[in-house]
């Protein structure tokens, strides 16, 4: 599961650029992308999930991030060149912007790897049998992943409202819920261990935002989401930051 979550993070930029290329060369016979058809969203999600599953299966560690960032850089350059070739509006400015962004991705890919990190010397550890964990210890270990499950549940519910229900106020509120899940809730879950106060502040922002969606759209799902985010915020605020090791 951890490798899959890392692969989802790593392959997201390349999948987004692939969706950008889809806007330049849409398949014939399907509704145009200007009408925001559902097939474009499903194509992006299918590409993203398939690439993440394959990457989690065959690539690991720093190589995964290098490969994903290099793929994103190549796709950005391809999108800029395609825009110039097709004569798209503002093509030169967009091509320069995409080239700079691709260069940044390539630079990040070059800086990732074991050779860039000064690892501490390993000390031999005597082999000993690990004691069997009780059901309480297993439950406590799984509870540490609860913020990530909450962020994922918020994303899934937002997607359901935006692209499955897709009627009335459900569609726009689902779109906003997706943005909150990806840009606020997921960073809050990621920072919980190292920066609990920052994580708590982000969860509080998410709780307020979902409460606003509940008041505007009148959907019970957003009320539940706001309460869960508030609980995550209180839990993160009460968590002590990790002790720093002194040299």
LINZI-V859633 format. One record per pair of residues at least 12 apart in sequence whose ideal C-beta (glycine too) atoms are under 10 Angstrom apart, sorted by sequence separation. I is the first residue (numbers start at 1). J is the second residue. D is the distance in whole Angstrom. If there is no record, write none. Layout:
[[I | J | D] [I | J | D]]
This chain:
[[27 | 39 | 8] [52 | 64 | 10] [55 | 67 | 7] [80 | 92 | 9] [83 | 95 | 6] [158 | 170 | 10] [161 | 173 | 6] [162 | 174 | 3] [163 | 175 | 9] [187 | 199 | 8] [188 | 200 | 8] [190 | 202 | 10] [191 | 203 | 10] [210 | 222 | 5] [211 | 223 | 8] [213 | 225 | 8] [214 | 226 | 6] [26 | 39 | 10] [27 | 40 | 10] [30 | 43 | 10] [55 | 68 | 7] [82 | 95 | 9] [161 | 174 | 3] [162 | 175 | 5] [188 | 201 | 8] [189 | 202 | 9] [209 | 222 | 9] [210 | 223 | 8] [213 | 226 | 8] [214 | 227 | 10] [19 | 33 | 10] [26 | 40 | 8] [80 | 94 | 7] [81 | 95 | 7] [160 | 174 | 7] [161 | 175 | 9] [162 | 176 | 9] [188 | 202 | 4] [189 | 203 | 9] [210 | 224 | 9] [211 | 225 | 9] [212 | 226 | 9] [79 | 94 | 8] [80 | 95 | 4] [83 | 98 | 8] [158 | 173 | 8] [159 | 174 | 7] [161 | 176 | 10] [162 | 177 | 7] [163 | 178 | 9] [187 | 202 | 6] [188 | 203 | 5] [210 | 225 | 4] [211 | 226 | 4] [27 | 43 | 9] [52 | 68 | 9] [55 | 71 | 10] [79 | 95 | 9] [80 | 96 | 8] [82 | 98 | 10] [158 | 174 | 5] [159 | 175 | 9] [161 | 177 | 7] [162 | 178 | 6] [186 | 202 | 9] [187 | 203 | 10] [188 | 204 | 9] [209 | 225 | 9] [210 | 226 | 4] [211 | 227 | 9] [22 | 39 | 10] [23 | 40 | 8] [26 | 43 | 10] [51 | 68 | 8] [80 | 97 | 8] [81 | 98 | 9] [157 | 174 | 8] [158 | 175 | 8] [160 | 177 | 10] [161 | 178 | 9] [185 | 202 | 8] [188 | 205 | 8] [209 | 226 | 8] [210 | 227 | 9] [22 | 40 | 7] [77 | 95 | 9] [80 | 98 | 4] [81 | 99 | 9] [158 | 176 | 8] [159 | 177 | 8] [184 | 202 | 6] [185 | 203 | 7] [188 | 206 | 7] [207 | 225 | 8] [208 | 226 | 8] [210 | 228 | 9] [211 | 229 | 9] [76 | 95 | 10] [79 | 98 | 6] [80 | 99 | 6] [158 | 177 | 3] [159 | 178 | 6] [183 | 202 | 10] [184 | 203 | 8] [187 | 206 | 10] [206 | 225 | 8] [207 | 226 | 5] [210 | 229 | 6] [211 | 230 | 8] [51 | 71 | 9] [78 | 98 | 9] [79 | 99 | 10] [80 | 100 | 10] [157 | 177 | 7] [158 | 178 | 4] [184 | 204 | 10] [185 | 205 | 9] [186 | 206 | 10] [206 | 226 | 8] [207 | 227 | 8] [209 | 229 | 8] [210 | 230 | 9] [19 | 40 | 7] [22 | 43 | 6] [76 | 97 | 9] [77 | 98 | 7] [80 | 101 | 9] [157 | 178 | 10] [158 | 179 | 8] [184 | 205 | 6] [185 | 206 | 5] [207 | 228 | 8] [208 | 229 | 9] [19 | 41 | 9] [22 | 44 | 7] [76 | 98 | 5] [77 | 99 | 6] [79 | 101 | 10] [80 | 102 | 8] [155 | 177 | 8] [156 | 178 | 10] [158 | 180 | 8] [159 | 181 | 9] [184 | 206 | 5] [185 | 207 | 10] [206 | 228 | 9] [207 | 229 | 4] [208 | 230 | 9] [75 | 98 | 9] [76 | 99 | 7] [79 | 102 | 9] [154 | 177 | 7] [155 | 178 | 6] [158 | 181 | 6] [183 | 206 | 10] [184 | 207 | 10] [206 | 229 | 4] [207 | 230 | 4] [19 | 43 | 7] [20 | 44 | 10] [76 | 100 | 9] [77 | 101 | 9] [78 | 102 | 9] [154 | 178 | 9] [155 | 179 | 10] [157 | 181 | 9] [158 | 182 | 9] [185 | 209 | 10] [205 | 229 | 9] [206 | 230 | 9] [207 | 231 | 9] [18 | 43 | 9] [19 | 44 | 4] [22 | 47 | 9] [73 | 98 | 10] [76 | 101 | 5] [77 | 102 | 5] [155 | 180 | 9] [156 | 181 | 9] [180 | 205 | 9] [181 | 206 | 8] [184 | 209 | 7] [185 | 210 | 9] [203 | 228 | 9] [204 | 229 | 8] [207 | 232 | 8] [208 | 233 | 10] [18 | 44 | 7] [19 | 45 | 10] [73 | 99 | 9] [76 | 102 | 4] [77 | 103 | 9] [154 | 180 | 7] [155 | 181 | 4] [180 | 206 | 6] [184 | 210 | 10] [203 | 229 | 5] [204 | 230 | 7] [206 | 232 | 8] [207 | 233 | 6] [75 | 102 | 8] [76 | 103 | 9] [154 | 181 | 4] [155 | 182 | 7] [158 | 185 | 10] [202 | 229 | 9] [203 | 230 | 7] [206 | 233 | 8] [207 | 234 | 10] [16 | 44 | 8] [19 | 47 | 7] [73 | 101 | 8] [74 | 102 | 7] [76 | 104 | 9] [77 | 105 | 10] [153 | 181 | 9] [154 | 182 | 9] [203 | 231 | 8] [204 | 232 | 9] [205 | 233 | 9] [15 | 44 | 6] [18 | 47 | 6] [19 | 48 | 9] [72 | 101 | 9] [73 | 102 | 4] [76 | 105 | 7] [77 | 106 | 9] [151 | 180 | 10] [152 | 181 | 8] [177 | 206 | 10] [180 | 209 | 5] [181 | 210 | 10] [203 | 232 | 4] [204 | 233 | 4] [15 | 45 | 9] [18 | 48 | 8] [72 | 102 | 7] [73 | 103 | 7] [75 | 105 | 9] [76 | 106 | 9] [151 | 181 | 6] [154 | 184 | 9] [155 | 185 | 8] [179 | 209 | 9] [180 | 210 | 7] [202 | 232 | 9] [203 | 233 | 4] [204 | 234 | 9] [15 | 46 | 10] [16 | 47 | 10] [73 | 104 | 8] [74 | 105 | 9] [150 | 181 | 9] [151 | 182 | 8] [154 | 185 | 5] [155 | 186 | 8] [202 | 233 | 8] [203 | 234 | 8] [15 | 47 | 5] [16 | 48 | 8] [70 | 102 | 10] [72 | 104 | 10] [73 | 105 | 4] [74 | 106 | 9] [153 | 185 | 9] [154 | 186 | 9] [177 | 209 | 9] [180 | 212 | 10] [200 | 232 | 8] [201 | 233 | 8] [203 | 235 | 8] [204 | 236 | 9] [14 | 47 | 9] [15 | 48 | 4] [18 | 51 | 8] [69 | 102 | 10] [72 | 105 | 5] [73 | 106 | 4] [151 | 184 | 9] [152 | 185 | 9] [176 | 209 | 8] [177 | 210 | 7] [180 | 213 | 8] [199 | 232 | 8] [200 | 233 | 5] [203 | 236 | 6] [204 | 237 | 8] [14 | 48 | 9] [15 | 49 | 9] [71 | 105 | 9] [72 | 106 | 9] [73 | 107 | 9] [151 | 185 | 4] [152 | 186 | 8] [176 | 210 | 9] [199 | 233 | 8] [200 | 234 | 7] [202 | 236 | 8] [203 | 237 | 9] [15 | 50 | 9] [69 | 104 | 9] [70 | 105 | 7] [73 | 108 | 9] [150 | 185 | 7] [151 | 186 | 5] [200 | 235 | 8] [201 | 236 | 9] [11 | 47 | 9] [12 | 48 | 7] [15 | 51 | 6] [69 | 105 | 5] [70 | 106 | 7] [72 | 108 | 9] [73 | 109 | 7] [150 | 186 | 10] [151 | 187 | 9] [176 | 212 | 9] [177 | 213 | 6] [199 | 235 | 9] [200 | 236 | 4] [201 | 237 | 8] [11 | 48 | 6] [14 | 51 | 7] [15 | 52 | 8] [68 | 105 | 9] [69 | 106 | 7] [72 | 109 | 9] [148 | 185 | 9] [151 | 188 | 8] [152 | 189 | 9] [173 | 210 | 9] [176 | 213 | 6] [199 | 236 | 4] [200 | 237 | 4] [11 | 49 | 9] [69 | 107 | 9] [70 | 108 | 9] [71 | 109 | 9] [147 | 185 | 8] [148 | 186 | 8] [150 | 188 | 9] [151 | 189 | 5] [198 | 236 | 9] [199 | 237 | 9] [200 | 238 | 8] [11 | 50 | 9] [12 | 51 | 9] [69 | 108 | 5] [70 | 109 | 5] [147 | 186 | 9] [150 | 189 | 7] [151 | 190 | 9] [173 | 212 | 10] [174 | 213 | 9] [196 | 235 | 9] [197 | 236 | 8] [200 | 239 | 8] [8 | 48 | 7] [11 | 51 | 5] [12 | 52 | 8] [66 | 106 | 10] [69 | 109 | 4] [70 | 110 | 9] [149 | 189 | 9] [173 | 213 | 5] [176 | 216 | 9] [177 | 217 | 9] [185 | 225 | 9] [192 | 232 | 8] [196 | 236 | 5] [197 | 237 | 7] [199 | 239 | 8] [7 | 48 | 10] [8 | 49 | 8] [10 | 51 | 9] [11 | 52 | 5] [14 | 55 | 10] [68 | 109 | 8] [69 | 110 | 9] [147 | 188 | 7] [148 | 189 | 5] [172 | 213 | 9] [173 | 214 | 9] [176 | 217 | 9] [188 | 229 | 8] [195 | 236 | 9] [196 | 237 | 7] [7 | 49 | 10] [10 | 52 | 8] [11 | 53 | 9] [66 | 108 | 9] [67 | 109 | 8] [69 | 111 | 10] [147 | 189 | 3] [148 | 190 | 8] [177 | 219 | 10] [196 | 238 | 8] [197 | 239 | 9] [8 | 51 | 9] [9 | 52 | 9] [11 | 54 | 9] [65 | 108 | 8] [66 | 109 | 5] [69 | 112 | 7] [146 | 189 | 9] [147 | 190 | 8] [173 | 216 | 7] [174 | 217 | 9] [185 | 228 | 10] [189 | 232 | 8] [192 | 235 | 9] [193 | 236 | 10] [196 | 239 | 4] [198 | 241 | 10] [7 | 51 | 8] [8 | 52 | 5] [11 | 55 | 6] [65 | 109 | 7] [66 | 110 | 8] [68 | 112 | 10] [145 | 189 | 9] [147 | 191 | 9] [148 | 192 | 9] [169 | 213 | 9] [172 | 216 | 9] [173 | 217 | 4] [177 | 221 | 9] [181 | 225 | 9] [185 | 229 | 7] [188 | 232 | 7] [192 | 236 | 5] [196 | 240 | 7] [197 | 241 | 8] [4 | 49 | 10] [7 | 52 | 4] [8 | 53 | 9] [10 | 55 | 7] [11 | 56 | 9] [66 | 111 | 9] [147 | 192 | 5] [172 | 217 | 8] [173 | 218 | 9] [174 | 219 | 9] [177 | 222 | 7] [180 | 225 | 9] [184 | 229 | 9] [188 | 233 | 8] [191 | 236 | 9] [196 | 241 | 6] [6 | 52 | 9] [7 | 53 | 7] [10 | 56 | 9] [65 | 111 | 10] [66 | 112 | 5] [146 | 192 | 9] [147 | 193 | 10] [171 | 217 | 10] [173 | 219 | 7] [176 | 222 | 10] [193 | 239 | 9] [195 | 241 | 7] [196 | 242 | 9] [5 | 52 | 9] [7 | 54 | 8] [8 | 55 | 9] [62 | 109 | 10] [65 | 112 | 5] [66 | 113 | 7] [169 | 216 | 7] [170 | 217 | 7] [174 | 221 | 9] [185 | 232 | 8] [189 | 236 | 9] [192 | 239 | 7] [194 | 241 | 8] [195 | 242 | 10] [4 | 52 | 6] [7 | 55 | 4] [8 | 56 | 8] [11 | 59 | 10] [64 | 112 | 9] [65 | 113 | 9] [144 | 192 | 9] [169 | 217 | 4] [173 | 221 | 9] [174 | 222 | 10] [177 | 225 | 7] [188 | 236 | 7] [193 | 241 | 9] [194 | 242 | 7] [3 | 52 | 10] [4 | 53 | 7] [6 | 55 | 9] [7 | 56 | 4] [10 | 59 | 9] [63 | 112 | 9] [144 | 193 | 8] [168 | 217 | 8] [169 | 218 | 7] [170 | 219 | 7] [173 | 222 | 7] [180 | 229 | 9] [193 | 242 | 7] [6 | 56 | 7] [7 | 57 | 9] [62 | 112 | 5] [63 | 113 | 8] [168 | 218 | 9] [169 | 219 | 7] [4 | 55 | 9] [5 | 56 | 9] [7 | 58 | 10] [61 | 112 | 9] [62 | 113 | 5] [168 | 219 | 10] [170 | 221 | 9] [3 | 55 | 9] [4 | 56 | 5] [7 | 59 | 8] [61 | 113 | 9] [62 | 114 | 6] [147 | 199 | 8] [151 | 203 | 10] [154 | 206 | 8] [158 | 210 | 10] [161 | 213 | 10] [3 | 56 | 4] [4 | 57 | 9] [7 | 60 | 9] [11 | 64 | 8] [14 | 67 | 9] [15 | 68 | 9] [18 | 71 | 9] [61 | 114 | 8] [62 | 115 | 9] [150 | 203 | 9] [2 | 56 | 9] [3 | 57 | 8] [6 | 60 | 9] [10 | 64 | 5] [11 | 65 | 10] [14 | 68 | 6] [17 | 71 | 8] [18 | 72 | 9] [21 | 75 | 7] [24 | 78 | 9] [62 | 116 | 9] [165 | 219 | 9] [1 | 56 | 9] [6 | 61 | 9] [9 | 64 | 9] [10 | 65 | 5] [13 | 68 | 7] [14 | 69 | 8] [17 | 72 | 6] [20 | 75 | 8] [21 | 76 | 10] [24 | 79 | 7] [62 | 117 | 9] [151 | 206 | 9] [158 | 213 | 9] [3 | 59 | 9] [9 | 65 | 9] [10 | 66 | 9] [11 | 67 | 9] [12 | 68 | 8] [13 | 69 | 7] [14 | 70 | 9] [15 | 71 | 10] [16 | 72 | 8] [17 | 73 | 9] [20 | 76 | 8] [23 | 79 | 9] [147 | 203 | 8] [150 | 206 | 9] [154 | 210 | 8] [161 | 217 | 8] [165 | 221 | 10] [3 | 60 | 7] [7 | 64 | 6] [10 | 67 | 8] [11 | 68 | 5] [14 | 71 | 4] [15 | 72 | 9] [17 | 74 | 9] [18 | 75 | 6] [21 | 78 | 7] [25 | 82 | 8] [3 | 61 | 9] [6 | 64 | 7] [7 | 65 | 10] [10 | 68 | 4] [13 | 71 | 8] [14 | 72 | 4] [17 | 75 | 4] [20 | 78 | 10] [21 | 79 | 6] [24 | 82 | 5] [161 | 219 | 7] [6 | 65 | 8] [9 | 68 | 9] [10 | 69 | 8] [13 | 72 | 4] [14 | 73 | 9] [16 | 75 | 9] [17 | 76 | 6] [20 | 79 | 5] [24 | 83 | 7] [11 | 71 | 8] [12 | 72 | 9] [13 | 73 | 9] [14 | 74 | 9] [15 | 75 | 9] [16 | 76 | 10] [17 | 77 | 10] [18 | 78 | 10] [161 | 221 | 7] [3 | 64 | 8] [7 | 68 | 8] [10 | 71 | 10] [11 | 72 | 9] [14 | 75 | 6] [17 | 78 | 8] [18 | 79 | 9] [21 | 82 | 7] [24 | 85 | 9] [25 | 86 | 9] [160 | 221 | 9] [161 | 222 | 9] [6 | 68 | 10] [10 | 72 | 9] [13 | 75 | 9] [14 | 76 | 9] [17 | 79 | 6] [20 | 82 | 9] [21 | 83 | 10] [24 | 86 | 6] [157 | 219 | 10] [13 | 76 | 9] [20 | 83 | 10] [158 | 221 | 9] [24 | 88 | 8] [157 | 221 | 6] [158 | 222 | 9] [23 | 88 | 10] [157 | 222 | 9] [154 | 221 | 9] [157 | 224 | 9] [158 | 225 | 9] [154 | 222 | 10] [157 | 225 | 7] [154 | 224 | 10] [153 | 224 | 10] [154 | 225 | 6] [153 | 225 | 8] [154 | 228 | 8] [150 | 225 | 9] [153 | 228 | 8] [154 | 229 | 8] [20 | 98 | 9] [150 | 228 | 6] [151 | 229 | 10] [150 | 229 | 8] [17 | 98 | 9] [150 | 231 | 9] [151 | 232 | 9] [146 | 228 | 10] [147 | 229 | 10] [150 | 232 | 6] [17 | 101 | 9] [17 | 102 | 9] [146 | 231 | 10] [147 | 232 | 6] [146 | 232 | 8] [13 | 101 | 9] [17 | 105 | 9] [147 | 235 | 9] [146 | 235 | 9] [147 | 236 | 8] [14 | 105 | 9] [13 | 105 | 7] [143 | 235 | 10] [45 | 159 | 8] [41 | 159 | 8] [45 | 163 | 9] [41 | 162 | 8] [42 | 163 | 8] [41 | 163 | 6] [38 | 162 | 10] [38 | 163 | 6] [38 | 164 | 9] [38 | 166 | 8] [36 | 171 | 10] [5 | 145 | 9] [2 | 145 | 9] [5 | 148 | 7] [1 | 145 | 8] [8 | 152 | 10] [2 | 148 | 10] [1 | 148 | 9] [5 | 152 | 9] [12 | 182 | 9] [9 | 186 | 9] [8 | 186 | 10] [5 | 186 | 10] [9 | 190 | 9] [5 | 190 | 10]]
